[in-house]
């Protein structure tokens, strides 16, 4: 099973994600954040909050309780549906 092993903030809402199979993908989270007006996501529209992601259990997550988490297959493909 492919896991996320690293992530580097690039610019705006773009992150370079490294996977356990040595693949890398640049993912733009901007379209997701602008298309989902749920108040839970509003704080991640602020760059200082967006940059506070972490890798846990092979996933990239935001927030203490994983406020944001995305399917690995979508991240691997480079596009969030």
mmCIF file of the N, C-alpha and C atoms, coordinates in Angstrom:
data_MODEL
# 
_entry.id   MODEL 
# 
loop_
_atom_site.group_PDB 
_atom_site.id 
_atom_site.type_symbol 
_atom_site.label_atom_id 
_atom_site.label_alt_id 
_atom_site.label_comp_id 
_atom_site.label_asym_id 
_atom_site.label_entity_id 
_atom_site.label_seq_id 
_atom_site.pdbx_PDB_ins_code 
_atom_site.Cartn_x 
_atom_site.Cartn_y 
_atom_site.Cartn_z 
_atom_site.occupancy 
_atom_site.B_iso_or_equiv 
_atom_site.pdbx_formal_charge 
_atom_site.auth_seq_id 
_atom_site.auth_comp_id 
_atom_site.auth_asym_id 
_atom_site.auth_atom_id 
_atom_site.pdbx_PDB_model_num 
ATOM 1   N N  . UNK A 1 1  ? 0.842   -1.177 0.000  1.00 0.00 ? 1  UNK A N  1 
ATOM 2   C CA . UNK A 1 1  ? 0.000   0.000  0.000  1.00 0.00 ? 1  UNK A CA 1 
ATOM 3   C C  . UNK A 1 1  ? 0.890   1.243  0.000  1.00 0.00 ? 1  UNK A C  1 
ATOM 4   N N  . UNK A 1 2  ? 0.607   2.168  -0.885 1.00 0.00 ? 2  UNK A N  1 
ATOM 5   C CA . UNK A 1 2  ? 1.364   3.407  -0.995 1.00 0.00 ? 2  UNK A CA 1 
ATOM 6   C C  . UNK A 1 2  ? 0.966   4.349  0.134  1.00 0.00 ? 2  UNK A C  1 
ATOM 7   N N  . UNK A 1 3  ? 1.987   4.956  0.745  1.00 0.00 ? 3  UNK A N  1 
ATOM 8   C CA . UNK A 1 3  ? 1.767   5.905  1.825  1.00 0.00 ? 3  UNK A CA 1 
ATOM 9   C C  . UNK A 1 3  ? 2.482   7.209  1.509  1.00 0.00 ? 3  UNK A C  1 
ATOM 10  N N  . UNK A 1 4  ? 2.067   8.247  2.172  1.00 0.00 ? 4  UNK A N  1 
ATOM 11  C CA . UNK A 1 4  ? 2.762   9.528  2.072  1.00 0.00 ? 4  UNK A CA 1 
ATOM 12  C C  . UNK A 1 4  ? 3.909   9.501  3.074  1.00 0.00 ? 4  UNK A C  1 
ATOM 13  N N  . UNK A 1 5  ? 5.100   9.835  2.594  1.00 0.00 ? 5  UNK A N  1 
ATOM 14  C CA . UNK A 1 5  ? 6.274   9.817  3.465  1.00 0.00 ? 5  UNK A CA 1 
ATOM 15  C C  . UNK A 1 5  ? 6.860   11.209 3.674  1.00 0.00 ? 5  UNK A C  1 
ATOM 16  N N  . UNK A 1 6  ? 6.402   12.188 2.897  1.00 0.00 ? 6  UNK A N  1 
ATOM 17  C CA . UNK A 1 6  ? 6.907   13.541 3.054  1.00 0.00 ? 6  UNK A CA 1 
ATOM 18  C C  . UNK A 1 6  ? 6.044   14.537 2.319  1.00 0.00 ? 6  UNK A C  1 
ATOM 19  N N  . UNK A 1 7  ? 6.141   15.792 2.734  1.00 0.00 ? 7  UNK A N  1 
ATOM 20  C CA . UNK A 1 7  ? 5.383   16.861 2.084  1.00 0.00 ? 7  UNK A CA 1 
ATOM 21  C C  . UNK A 1 7  ? 6.111   18.179 2.305  1.00 0.00 ? 7  UNK A C  1 
ATOM 22  N N  . UNK A 1 8  ? 6.129   18.989 1.255  1.00 0.00 ? 8  UNK A N  1 
ATOM 23  C CA . UNK A 1 8  ? 6.806   20.279 1.320  1.00 0.00 ? 8  UNK A CA 1 
ATOM 24  C C  . UNK A 1 8  ? 5.892   21.349 0.744  1.00 0.00 ? 8  UNK A C  1 
ATOM 25  N N  . UNK A 1 9  ? 5.656   22.374 1.536  1.00 0.00 ? 9  UNK A N  1 
ATOM 26  C CA . UNK A 1 9  ? 4.857   23.508 1.069  1.00 0.00 ? 9  UNK A CA 1 
ATOM 27  C C  . UNK A 1 9  ? 5.627   24.226 -0.030 1.00 0.00 ? 9  UNK A C  1 
ATOM 28  N N  . UNK A 1 10 ? 4.936   24.532 -1.134 1.00 0.00 ? 10 UNK A N  1 
ATOM 29  C CA . UNK A 1 10 ? 5.575   25.233 -2.249 1.00 0.00 ? 10 UNK A CA 1 
ATOM 30  C C  . UNK A 1 10 ? 5.136   26.689 -2.330 1.00 0.00 ? 10 UNK A C  1 
ATOM 31  N N  . UNK A 1 11 ? 3.852   26.923 -2.534 1.00 0.00 ? 11 UNK A N  1 
ATOM 32  C CA . UNK A 1 11 ? 3.311   28.274 -2.676 1.00 0.00 ? 11 UNK A CA 1 
ATOM 33  C C  . UNK A 1 11 ? 1.794   28.201 -2.653 1.00 0.00 ? 11 UNK A C  1 
ATOM 34  N N  . UNK A 1 12 ? 1.182   29.309 -2.243 1.00 0.00 ? 12 UNK A N  1 
ATOM 35  C CA . UNK A 1 12 ? -0.273  29.399 -2.169 1.00 0.00 ? 12 UNK A CA 1 
ATOM 36  C C  . UNK A 1 12 ? -0.822  28.143 -1.508 1.00 0.00 ? 12 UNK A C  1 
ATOM 37  N N  . UNK A 1 13 ? -1.580  27.317 -2.217 1.00 0.00 ? 13 UNK A N  1 
ATOM 38  C CA . UNK A 1 13 ? -2.133  26.089 -1.632 1.00 0.00 ? 13 UNK A CA 1 
ATOM 39  C C  . UNK A 1 13 ? -1.514  24.841 -2.261 1.00 0.00 ? 13 UNK A C  1 
ATOM 40  N N  . UNK A 1 14 ? -0.313  24.969 -2.746 1.00 0.00 ? 14 UNK A N  1 
ATOM 41  C CA . UNK A 1 14 ? 0.356   23.849 -3.428 1.00 0.00 ? 14 UNK A CA 1 
ATOM 42  C C  . UNK A 1 14 ? 1.379   23.186 -2.517 1.00 0.00 ? 14 UNK A C  1 
ATOM 43  N N  . UNK A 1 15 ? 1.331   21.854 -2.515 1.00 0.00 ? 15 UNK A N  1 
ATOM 44  C CA . UNK A 1 15 ? 2.246   21.053 -1.705 1.00 0.00 ? 15 UNK A CA 1 
ATOM 45  C C  . UNK A 1 15 ? 2.838   19.955 -2.571 1.00 0.00 ? 15 UNK A C  1 
ATOM 46  N N  . UNK A 1 16 ? 4.137   19.766 -2.454 1.00 0.00 ? 16 UNK A N  1 
ATOM 47  C CA . UNK A 1 16 ? 4.824   18.648 -3.106 1.00 0.00 ? 16 UNK A CA 1 
ATOM 48  C C  . UNK A 1 16 ? 4.751   17.469 -2.151 1.00 0.00 ? 16 UNK A C  1 
ATOM 49  N N  . UNK A 1 17 ? 4.083   16.410 -2.592 1.00 0.00 ? 17 UNK A N  1 
ATOM 50  C CA . UNK A 1 17 ? 3.891   15.222 -1.752 1.00 0.00 ? 17 UNK A CA 1 
ATOM 51  C C  . UNK A 1 17 ? 4.775   14.096 -2.261 1.00 0.00 ? 17 UNK A C  1 
ATOM 52  N N  . UNK A 1 18 ? 5.483   13.457 -1.338 1.00 0.00 ? 18 UNK A N  1 
ATOM 53  C CA . UNK A 1 18 ? 6.343   12.313 -1.654 1.00 0.00 ? 18 UNK A CA 1 
ATOM 54  C C  . UNK A 1 18 ? 5.697   11.044 -1.121 1.00 0.00 ? 18 UNK A C  1 
ATOM 55  N N  . UNK A 1 19 ? 5.674   10.025 -1.977 1.00 0.00 ? 19 UNK A N  1 
ATOM 56  C CA . UNK A 1 19 ? 5.036   8.758  -1.633 1.00 0.00 ? 19 UNK A CA 1 
ATOM 57  C C  . UNK A 1 19 ? 6.076   7.663  -1.396 1.00 0.00 ? 19 UNK A C  1 
ATOM 58  N N  . UNK A 1 20 ? 5.646   6.603  -0.751 1.00 0.00 ? 20 UNK A N  1 
ATOM 59  C CA . UNK A 1 20 ? 6.556   5.514  -0.377 1.00 0.00 ? 20 UNK A CA 1 
ATOM 60  C C  . UNK A 1 20 ? 7.148   4.779  -1.571 1.00 0.00 ? 20 UNK A C  1 
ATOM 61  N N  . UNK A 1 21 ? 6.552   4.915  -2.753 1.00 0.00 ? 21 UNK A N  1 
ATOM 62  C CA . UNK A 1 21 ? 7.104   4.264  -3.945 1.00 0.00 ? 21 UNK A CA 1 
ATOM 63  C C  . UNK A 1 21 ? 8.047   5.200  -4.712 1.00 0.00 ? 21 UNK A C  1 
ATOM 64  N N  . UNK A 1 22 ? 8.450   6.290  -4.057 1.00 0.00 ? 22 UNK A N  1 
ATOM 65  C CA . UNK A 1 22 ? 9.371   7.310  -4.584 1.00 0.00 ? 22 UNK A CA 1 
ATOM 66  C C  . UNK A 1 22 ? 8.733   8.253  -5.599 1.00 0.00 ? 22 UNK A C  1 
ATOM 67  N N  . UNK A 1 23 ? 7.444   8.135  -5.833 1.00 0.00 ? 23 UNK A N  1 
ATOM 68  C CA . UNK A 1 23 ? 6.713   9.059  -6.687 1.00 0.00 ? 23 UNK A CA 1 
ATOM 69  C C  . UNK A 1 23 ? 6.511   10.370 -5.943 1.00 0.00 ? 23 UNK A C  1 
ATOM 70  N N  . UNK A 1 24 ? 6.510   11.472 -6.681 1.00 0.00 ? 24 UNK A N  1 
ATOM 71  C CA . UNK A 1 24 ? 6.193   12.783 -6.121 1.00 0.00 ? 24 UNK A CA 1 
ATOM 72  C C  . UNK A 1 24 ? 5.100   13.414 -6.957 1.00 0.00 ? 24 UNK A C  1 
ATOM 73  N N  . UNK A 1 25 ? 4.277   14.214 -6.291 1.00 0.00 ? 25 UNK A N  1 
ATOM 74  C CA . UNK A 1 25 ? 3.170   14.857 -6.982 1.00 0.00 ? 25 UNK A CA 1 
ATOM 75  C C  . UNK A 1 25 ? 2.948   16.237 -6.371 1.00 0.00 ? 25 UNK A C  1 
ATOM 76  N N  . UNK A 1 26 ? 2.763   17.242 -7.206 1.00 0.00 ? 26 UNK A N  1 
ATOM 77  C CA . UNK A 1 26 ? 2.372   18.556 -6.711 1.00 0.00 ? 26 UNK A CA 1 
ATOM 78  C C  . UNK A 1 26 ? 0.849   18.605 -6.721 1.00 0.00 ? 26 UNK A C  1 
ATOM 79  N N  . UNK A 1 27 ? 0.284   18.883 -5.554 1.00 0.00 ? 27 UNK A N  1 
ATOM 80  C CA . UNK A 1 27 ? -1.168  18.940 -5.426 1.00 0.00 ? 27 UNK A CA 1 
ATOM 81  C C  . UNK A 1 27 ? -1.571  20.367 -5.053 1.00 0.00 ? 27 UNK A C  1 
ATOM 82  N N  . UNK A 1 28 ? -2.530  20.902 -5.797 1.00 0.00 ? 28 UNK A N  1 
ATOM 83  C CA . UNK A 1 28 ? -3.069  22.230 -5.520 1.00 0.00 ? 28 UNK A CA 1 
ATOM 84  C C  . UNK A 1 28 ? -4.380  22.051 -4.747 1.00 0.00 ? 28 UNK A C  1 
ATOM 85  N N  . UNK A 1 29 ? -4.363  22.427 -3.480 1.00 0.00 ? 29 UNK A N  1 
ATOM 86  C CA . UNK A 1 29 ? -5.543  22.296 -2.630 1.00 0.00 ? 29 UNK A CA 1 
ATOM 87  C C  . UNK A 1 29 ? -6.464  23.508 -2.741 1.00 0.00 ? 29 UNK A C  1 
ATOM 88  N N  . UNK A 1 30 ? -6.041  24.536 -3.468 1.00 0.00 ? 30 UNK A N  1 
ATOM 89  C CA . UNK A 1 30 ? -6.823  25.753 -3.624 1.00 0.00 ? 30 UNK A CA 1 
ATOM 90  C C  . UNK A 1 30 ? -8.225  25.536 -4.159 1.00 0.00 ? 30 UNK A C  1 
ATOM 91  N N  . UNK A 1 31 ? -8.385  24.791 -5.254 1.00 0.00 ? 31 UNK A N  1 
ATOM 92  C CA . UNK A 1 31 ? -9.740  24.577 -5.774 1.00 0.00 ? 31 UNK A CA 1 
ATOM 93  C C  . UNK A 1 31 ? -10.672 23.913 -4.758 1.00 0.00 ? 31 UNK A C  1 
ATOM 94  N N  . UNK A 1 32 ? -10.167 22.979 -3.983 1.00 0.00 ? 32 UNK A N  1 
ATOM 95  C CA . UNK A 1 32 ? -10.992 22.332 -2.959 1.00 0.00 ? 32 UNK A CA 1 
ATOM 96  C C  . UNK A 1 32 ? -11.424 23.350 -1.904 1.00 0.00 ? 32 UNK A C  1 
ATOM 97  N N  . UNK A 1 33 ? -10.470 24.141 -1.422 1.00 0.00 ? 33 UNK A N  1 
ATOM 98  C CA . UNK A 1 33 ? -10.781 25.096 -0.357 1.00 0.00 ? 33 UNK A CA 1 
ATOM 99  C C  . UNK A 1 33 ? -11.753 26.174 -0.813 1.00 0.00 ? 33 UNK A C  1 
ATOM 100 N N  . UNK A 1 34 ? -11.642 26.616 -2.054 1.00 0.00 ? 34 UNK A N  1 
ATOM 101 C CA . UNK A 1 34 ? -12.553 27.660 -2.534 1.00 0.00 ? 34 UNK A CA 1 
ATOM 102 C C  . UNK A 1 34 ? -13.927 27.103 -2.901 1.00 0.00 ? 34 UNK A C  1 
ATOM 103 N N  . UNK A 1 35 ? -14.004 25.834 -3.265 1.00 0.00 ? 35 UNK A N  1 
ATOM 104 C CA . UNK A 1 35 ? -15.282 25.234 -3.660 1.00 0.00 ? 35 UNK A CA 1 
ATOM 105 C C  . UNK A 1 35 ? -16.078 24.703 -2.466 1.00 0.00 ? 35 UNK A C  1 
ATOM 106 N N  . UNK A 1 36 ? -15.451 24.612 -1.301 1.00 0.00 ? 36 UNK A N  1 
ATOM 107 C CA . UNK A 1 36 ? -16.123 24.070 -0.120 1.00 0.00 ? 36 UNK A CA 1 
ATOM 108 C C  . UNK A 1 36 ? -16.231 25.147 0.950  1.00 0.00 ? 36 UNK A C  1 
ATOM 109 N N  . UNK A 1 37 ? -17.388 25.812 1.009  1.00 0.00 ? 37 UNK A N  1 
ATOM 110 C CA . UNK A 1 37 ? -17.542 26.940 1.923  1.00 0.00 ? 37 UNK A CA 1 
ATOM 111 C C  . UNK A 1 37 ? -17.814 26.560 3.380  1.00 0.00 ? 37 UNK A C  1 
ATOM 112 N N  . UNK A 1 38 ? -17.672 25.300 3.732  1.00 0.00 ? 38 UNK A N  1 
ATOM 113 C CA . UNK A 1 38 ? -17.929 24.878 5.105  1.00 0.00 ? 38 UNK A CA 1 
ATOM 114 C C  . UNK A 1 38 ? -17.025 25.653 6.068  1.00 0.00 ? 38 UNK A C  1 
ATOM 115 N N  . UNK A 1 39 ? -17.584 26.194 7.148  1.00 0.00 ? 39 UNK A N  1 
ATOM 116 C CA . UNK A 1 39 ? -16.787 26.983 8.102  1.00 0.00 ? 39 UNK A CA 1 
ATOM 117 C C  . UNK A 1 39 ? -15.576 26.233 8.678  1.00 0.00 ? 39 UNK A C  1 
ATOM 118 N N  . UNK A 1 40 ? -15.657 24.930 8.741  1.00 0.00 ? 40 UNK A N  1 
ATOM 119 C CA . UNK A 1 40 ? -14.547 24.125 9.260  1.00 0.00 ? 40 UNK A CA 1 
ATOM 120 C C  . UNK A 1 40 ? -13.280 24.331 8.426  1.00 0.00 ? 40 UNK A C  1 
ATOM 121 N N  . UNK A 1 41 ? -13.438 24.602 7.138  1.00 0.00 ? 41 UNK A N  1 
ATOM 122 C CA . UNK A 1 41 ? -12.289 24.752 6.244  1.00 0.00 ? 41 UNK A CA 1 
ATOM 123 C C  . UNK A 1 41 ? -11.786 26.189 6.140  1.00 0.00 ? 41 UNK A C  1 
ATOM 124 N N  . UNK A 1 42 ? -12.562 27.154 6.636  1.00 0.00 ? 42 UNK A N  1 
ATOM 125 C CA . UNK A 1 42 ? -12.205 28.566 6.469  1.00 0.00 ? 42 UNK A CA 1 
ATOM 126 C C  . UNK A 1 42 ? -10.819 28.898 7.005  1.00 0.00 ? 42 UNK A C  1 
ATOM 127 N N  . UNK A 1 43 ? -10.456 28.332 8.155  1.00 0.00 ? 43 UNK A N  1 
ATOM 128 C CA . UNK A 1 43 ? -9.151  28.686 8.725  1.00 0.00 ? 43 UNK A CA 1 
ATOM 129 C C  . UNK A 1 43 ? -7.994  28.220 7.852  1.00 0.00 ? 43 UNK A C  1 
ATOM 130 N N  . UNK A 1 44 ? -8.214  27.202 7.028  1.00 0.00 ? 44 UNK A N  1 
ATOM 131 C CA . UNK A 1 44 ? -7.141  26.696 6.169  1.00 0.00 ? 44 UNK A CA 1 
ATOM 132 C C  . UNK A 1 44 ? -6.965  27.525 4.897  1.00 0.00 ? 44 UNK A C  1 
ATOM 133 N N  . UNK A 1 45 ? -7.867  28.469 4.695  1.00 0.00 ? 45 UNK A N  1 
ATOM 134 C CA . UNK A 1 45 ? -7.691  29.428 3.599  1.00 0.00 ? 45 UNK A CA 1 
ATOM 135 C C  . UNK A 1 45 ? -6.656  30.480 3.973  1.00 0.00 ? 45 UNK A C  1 
ATOM 136 N N  . UNK A 1 46 ? -6.336  30.565 5.247  1.00 0.00 ? 46 UNK A N  1 
ATOM 137 C CA . UNK A 1 46 ? -5.294  31.469 5.746  1.00 0.00 ? 46 UNK A CA 1 
ATOM 138 C C  . UNK A 1 46 ? -3.964  30.728 5.625  1.00 0.00 ? 46 UNK A C  1 
ATOM 139 N N  . UNK A 1 47 ? -3.033  31.252 4.843  1.00 0.00 ? 47 UNK A N  1 
ATOM 140 C CA . UNK A 1 47 ? -1.782  30.524 4.579  1.00 0.00 ? 47 UNK A CA 1 
ATOM 141 C C  . UNK A 1 47 ? -1.053  30.022 5.822  1.00 0.00 ? 47 UNK A C  1 
ATOM 142 N N  . UNK A 1 48 ? -1.037  30.795 6.890  1.00 0.00 ? 48 UNK A N  1 
ATOM 143 C CA . UNK A 1 48 ? -0.322  30.347 8.094  1.00 0.00 ? 48 UNK A CA 1 
ATOM 144 C C  . UNK A 1 48 ? -0.940  29.084 8.690  1.00 0.00 ? 48 UNK A C  1 
ATOM 145 N N  . UNK A 1 49 ? -2.241  28.923 8.562  1.00 0.00 ? 49 UNK A N  1 
ATOM 146 C CA . UNK A 1 49 ? -2.900  27.697 9.043  1.00 0.00 ? 49 UNK A CA 1 
ATOM 147 C C  . UNK A 1 49 ? -2.721  26.566 8.038  1.00 0.00 ? 49 UNK A C  1 
ATOM 148 N N  . UNK A 1 50 ? -2.824  26.889 6.762  1.00 0.00 ? 50 UNK A N  1 
ATOM 149 C CA . UNK A 1 50 ? -2.679  25.855 5.735  1.00 0.00 ? 50 UNK A CA 1 
ATOM 150 C C  . UNK A 1 50 ? -1.306  25.188 5.811  1.00 0.00 ? 50 UNK A C  1 
ATOM 151 N N  . UNK A 1 51 ? -0.294  25.960 6.132  1.00 0.00 ? 51 UNK A N  1 
ATOM 152 C CA . UNK A 1 51 ? 1.081   25.435 6.190  1.00 0.00 ? 51 UNK A CA 1 
ATOM 153 C C  . UNK A 1 51 ? 1.311   24.488 7.367  1.00 0.00 ? 51 UNK A C  1 
ATOM 154 N N  . UNK A 1 52 ? 0.376   24.379 8.285  1.00 0.00 ? 52 UNK A N  1 
ATOM 155 C CA . UNK A 1 52 ? 0.552   23.556 9.483  1.00 0.00 ? 52 UNK A CA 1 
ATOM 156 C C  . UNK A 1 52 ? 0.074   22.117 9.284  1.00 0.00 ? 52 UNK A C  1 
ATOM 157 N N  . UNK A 1 53 ? 0.351   21.544 8.139  1.00 0.00 ? 53 UNK A N  1 
ATOM 158 C CA . UNK A 1 53 ? -0.006  20.141 7.895  1.00 0.00 ? 53 UNK A CA 1 
ATOM 159 C C  . UNK A 1 53 ? 1.052   19.246 8.530  1.00 0.00 ? 53 UNK A C  1 
ATOM 160 N N  . UNK A 1 54 ? 0.710   17.973 8.649  1.00 0.00 ? 54 UNK A N  1 
ATOM 161 C CA . UNK A 1 54 ? 1.660   16.985 9.163  1.00 0.00 ? 54 UNK A CA 1 
ATOM 162 C C  . UNK A 1 54 ? 1.387   15.646 8.505  1.00 0.00 ? 54 UNK A C  1 
ATOM 163 N N  . UNK A 1 55 ? 2.352   14.763 8.610  1.00 0.00 ? 55 UNK A N  1 
ATOM 164 C CA . UNK A 1 55 ? 2.196   13.412 8.083  1.00 0.00 ? 55 UNK A CA 1 
ATOM 165 C C  . UNK A 1 55 ? 1.933   12.495 9.281  1.00 0.00 ? 55 UNK A C  1 
ATOM 166 N N  . UNK A 1 56 ? 0.804   11.814 9.254  1.00 0.00 ? 56 UNK A N  1 
ATOM 167 C CA . UNK A 1 56 ? 0.449   10.869 10.313 1.00 0.00 ? 56 UNK A CA 1 
ATOM 168 C C  . UNK A 1 56 ? -0.131  9.617  9.678  1.00 0.00 ? 56 UNK A C  1 
ATOM 169 N N  . UNK A 1 57 ? 0.402   8.489  10.083 1.00 0.00 ? 57 UNK A N  1 
ATOM 170 C CA . UNK A 1 57 ? -0.083  7.187  9.595  1.00 0.00 ? 57 UNK A CA 1 
ATOM 171 C C  . UNK A 1 57 ? -0.147  7.120  8.076  1.00 0.00 ? 57 UNK A C  1 
ATOM 172 N N  . UNK A 1 58 ? 0.830   7.730  7.420  1.00 0.00 ? 58 UNK A N  1 
ATOM 173 C CA . UNK A 1 58 ? 0.903   7.673  5.964  1.00 0.00 ? 58 UNK A CA 1 
ATOM 174 C C  . UNK A 1 58 ? -0.029  8.608  5.229  1.00 0.00 ? 58 UNK A C  1 
ATOM 175 N N  . UNK A 1 59 ? -0.613  9.564  5.947  1.00 0.00 ? 59 UNK A N  1 
ATOM 176 C CA . UNK A 1 59 ? -1.526  10.543 5.357  1.00 0.00 ? 59 UNK A CA 1 
ATOM 177 C C  . UNK A 1 59 ? -1.035  11.950 5.643  1.00 0.00 ? 59 UNK A C  1 
ATOM 178 N N  . UNK A 1 60 ? -1.421  12.895 4.802  1.00 0.00 ? 60 UNK A N  1 
ATOM 179 C CA . UNK A 1 60 ? -1.200  14.304 5.098  1.00 0.00 ? 60 UNK A CA 1 
ATOM 180 C C  . UNK A 1 60 ? -2.485  14.812 5.730  1.00 0.00 ? 60 UNK A C  1 
ATOM 181 N N  . UNK A 1 61 ? -2.352  15.447 6.889  1.00 0.00 ? 61 UNK A N  1 
ATOM 182 C CA . UNK A 1 61 ? -3.531  15.872 7.646  1.00 0.00 ? 61 UNK A CA 1 
ATOM 183 C C  . UNK A 1 61 ? -3.318  17.279 8.196  1.00 0.00 ? 61 UNK A C  1 
ATOM 184 N N  . UNK A 1 62 ? -4.429  17.922 8.484  1.00 0.00 ? 62 UNK A N  1 
ATOM 185 C CA . UNK A 1 62 ? -4.430  19.240 9.104  1.00 0.00 ? 62 UNK A CA 1 
ATOM 186 C C  . UNK A 1 62 ? -5.298  19.170 10.344 1.00 0.00 ? 62 UNK A C  1 
ATOM 187 N N  . UNK A 1 63 ? -4.887  19.864 11.369 1.00 0.00 ? 63 UNK A N  1 
ATOM 188 C CA . UNK A 1 63 ? -5.694  19.964 12.586 1.00 0.00 ? 63 UNK A CA 1 
ATOM 189 C C  . UNK A 1 63 ? -5.459  18.826 13.552 1.00 0.00 ? 63 UNK A C  1 
ATOM 190 N N  . UNK A 1 64 ? -5.760  19.107 14.800 1.00 0.00 ? 64 UNK A N  1 
ATOM 191 C CA . UNK A 1 64 ? -5.582  18.132 15.881 1.00 0.00 ? 64 UNK A CA 1 
ATOM 192 C C  . UNK A 1 64 ? -6.410  16.865 15.644 1.00 0.00 ? 64 UNK A C  1 
ATOM 193 N N  . UNK A 1 65 ? -7.613  17.064 15.149 1.00 0.00 ? 65 UNK A N  1 
ATOM 194 C CA . UNK A 1 65 ? -8.524  15.935 14.923 1.00 0.00 ? 65 UNK A CA 1 
ATOM 195 C C  . UNK A 1 65 ? -8.679  15.601 13.442 1.00 0.00 ? 65 UNK A C  1 
ATOM 196 N N  . UNK A 1 66 ? -7.644  15.882 12.671 1.00 0.00 ? 66 UNK A N  1 
ATOM 197 C CA . UNK A 1 66 ? -7.654  15.606 11.232 1.00 0.00 ? 66 UNK A CA 1 
ATOM 198 C C  . UNK A 1 66 ? -8.830  16.322 10.559 1.00 0.00 ? 66 UNK A C  1 
ATOM 199 N N  . UNK A 1 67 ? -8.878  17.633 10.747 1.00 0.00 ? 67 UNK A N  1 
ATOM 200 C CA . UNK A 1 67 ? -9.943  18.439 10.123 1.00 0.00 ? 67 UNK A CA 1 
ATOM 201 C C  . UNK A 1 67 ? -9.972  18.240 8.617  1.00 0.00 ? 67 UNK A C  1 
ATOM 202 N N  . UNK A 1 68 ? -8.785  18.127 8.026  1.00 0.00 ? 68 UNK A N  1 
ATOM 203 C CA . UNK A 1 68 ? -8.667  17.880 6.594  1.00 0.00 ? 68 UNK A CA 1 
ATOM 204 C C  . UNK A 1 68 ? -7.829  16.633 6.385  1.00 0.00 ? 68 UNK A C  1 
ATOM 205 N N  . UNK A 1 69 ? -8.331  15.732 5.580  1.00 0.00 ? 69 UNK A N  1 
ATOM 206 C CA . UNK A 1 69 ? -7.599  14.544 5.152  1.00 0.00 ? 69 UNK A CA 1 
ATOM 207 C C  . UNK A 1 69 ? -8.192  14.147 3.798  1.00 0.00 ? 69 UNK A C  1 
ATOM 208 N N  . UNK A 1 70 ? -7.345  13.680 2.907  1.00 0.00 ? 70 UNK A N  1 
ATOM 209 C CA . UNK A 1 70 ? -7.780  13.382 1.542  1.00 0.00 ? 70 UNK A CA 1 
ATOM 210 C C  . UNK A 1 70 ? -7.406  11.958 1.170  1.00 0.00 ? 70 UNK A C  1 
ATOM 211 N N  . UNK A 1 71 ? -8.176  11.330 0.269  1.00 0.00 ? 71 UNK A N  1 
ATOM 212 C CA . UNK A 1 71 ? -7.844  9.975  -0.177 1.00 0.00 ? 71 UNK A CA 1 
ATOM 213 C C  . UNK A 1 71 ? -6.474  9.940  -0.857 1.00 0.00 ? 71 UNK A C  1 
ATOM 214 N N  . UNK A 1 72 ? -5.675  8.978  -0.465 1.00 0.00 ? 72 UNK A N  1 
ATOM 215 C CA . UNK A 1 72 ? -4.315  8.845  -1.008 1.00 0.00 ? 72 UNK A CA 1 
ATOM 216 C C  . UNK A 1 72 ? -4.353  8.702  -2.531 1.00 0.00 ? 72 UNK A C  1 
ATOM 217 N N  . UNK A 1 73 ? -5.310  7.963  -3.064 1.00 0.00 ? 73 UNK A N  1 
ATOM 218 C CA . UNK A 1 73 ? -5.338  7.754  -4.518 1.00 0.00 ? 73 UNK A CA 1 
ATOM 219 C C  . UNK A 1 73 ? -5.552  9.066  -5.266 1.00 0.00 ? 73 UNK A C  1 
ATOM 220 N N  . UNK A 1 74 ? -6.334  9.982  -4.701 1.00 0.00 ? 74 UNK A N  1 
ATOM 221 C CA . UNK A 1 74 ? -6.530  11.280 -5.341 1.00 0.00 ? 74 UNK A CA 1 
ATOM 222 C C  . UNK A 1 74 ? -5.250  12.123 -5.259 1.00 0.00 ? 74 UNK A C  1 
ATOM 223 N N  . UNK A 1 75 ? -4.585  12.105 -4.119 1.00 0.00 ? 75 UNK A N  1 
ATOM 224 C CA . UNK A 1 75 ? -3.338  12.832 -3.970 1.00 0.00 ? 75 UNK A CA 1 
ATOM 225 C C  . UNK A 1 75 ? -2.274  12.278 -4.903 1.00 0.00 ? 75 UNK A C  1 
ATOM 226 N N  . UNK A 1 76 ? -2.241  10.974 -5.029 1.00 0.00 ? 76 UNK A N  1 
ATOM 227 C CA . UNK A 1 76 ? -1.285  10.304 -5.900 1.00 0.00 ? 76 UNK A CA 1 
ATOM 228 C C  . UNK A 1 76 ? -1.512  10.709 -7.357 1.00 0.00 ? 76 UNK A C  1 
ATOM 229 N N  . UNK A 1 77 ? -2.791  10.877 -7.729 1.00 0.00 ? 77 UNK A N  1 
ATOM 230 C CA . UNK A 1 77 ? -3.142  11.311 -9.081 1.00 0.00 ? 77 UNK A CA 1 
ATOM 231 C C  . UNK A 1 77 ? -2.913  12.810 -9.286 1.00 0.00 ? 77 UNK A C  1 
ATOM 232 N N  . UNK A 1 78 ? -2.732  13.543 -8.191 1.00 0.00 ? 78 UNK A N  1 
ATOM 233 C CA . UNK A 1 78 ? -2.474  14.966 -8.283 1.00 0.00 ? 78 UNK A CA 1 
ATOM 234 C C  . UNK A 1 78 ? -3.699  15.839 -8.367 1.00 0.00 ? 78 UNK A C  1 
ATOM 235 N N  . UNK A 1 79 ? -4.874  15.271 -8.110 1.00 0.00 ? 79 UNK A N  1 
ATOM 236 C CA . UNK A 1 79 ? -6.102  16.052 -8.201 1.00 0.00 ? 79 UNK A CA 1 
ATOM 237 C C  . UNK A 1 79 ? -7.100  15.572 -7.167 1.00 0.00 ? 79 UNK A C  1 
ATOM 238 N N  . UNK A 1 80 ? -7.667  16.536 -6.453 1.00 0.00 ? 80 UNK A N  1 
ATOM 239 C CA . UNK A 1 80 ? -8.685  16.217 -5.451 1.00 0.00 ? 80 UNK A CA 1 
ATOM 240 C C  . UNK A 1 80 ? -10.056 16.432 -6.074 1.00 0.00 ? 80 UNK A C  1 
ATOM 241 N N  . UNK A 1 81 ? -10.886 15.424 -5.986 1.00 0.00 ? 81 UNK A N  1 
ATOM 242 C CA . UNK A 1 81 ? -12.251 15.511 -6.554 1.00 0.00 ? 81 UNK A CA 1 
ATOM 243 C C  . UNK A 1 81 ? -13.205 16.178 -5.592 1.00 0.00 ? 81 UNK A C  1 
# 
